[in-house]
Amino acid sequence: MFGIFKKKSKIDSLKEKYQKLQHESYKLSTVNRTESDKKLAEAEEVYEEIKALEKEKE
């Protein structure tokens, strides 16, 4: 019941952002390949941040 007030962790918000960028990249891949590659590069940067934070957490 009180889960709606729970704040997302930094890792969870980055994972959400990563998935959003991956989806945008996929959509753009049929229309504009260069923009798709840019979104994919952004997603990879976010993924590296996620990996670094998970490594710190351990």
Backbone hydrogen bonds, N-H to C=O, Kabsch-Sander energy under -0.5 kcal/mol:
donor,donor_aa,acceptor,acceptor_aa,energy
4,I,1,M,-0.6
5,F,2,F,-1.3
6,K,3,G,-0.9
13,S,9,S,-2.2
14,L,10,K,-2.1
15,K,11,I,-2.4
16,E,12,D,-2.0
17,K,13,S,-2.1
18,Y,14,L,-2.6
19,Q,15,K,-2.3
20,K,16,E,-2.0
21,L,17,K,-2.4
22,Q,18,Y,-2.3
23,H,19,Q,-2.3
24,E,20,K,-2.4
25,S,21,L,-2.4
26,Y,22,Q,-2.1
27,K,23,H,-2.3
28,L,24,E,-2.4
29,S,25,S,-1.3
30,T,27,K,-0.8
31,V,28,L,-1.0
32,N,28,L,-2.7
36,S,32,N,-2.0
37,D,33,R,-2.3
38,K,34,T,-1.8
39,K,35,E,-2.3
40,L,36,S,-2.2
41,A,37,D,-2.1
42,E,38,K,-2.2
43,A,39,K,-2.4
44,E,40,L,-2.1
45,E,41,A,-1.8
46,V,42,E,-2.1
47,Y,43,A,-2.3
48,E,44,E,-2.0
49,E,45,E,-1.7
50,I,46,V,-2.2
51,K,47,Y,-2.5
52,A,48,E,-2.2
53,L,49,E,-2.5
54,E,50,I,-2.5
55,K,51,K,-2.1
56,E,52,A,-2.1
57,K,53,L,-1.9
58,E,54,E,-1.1
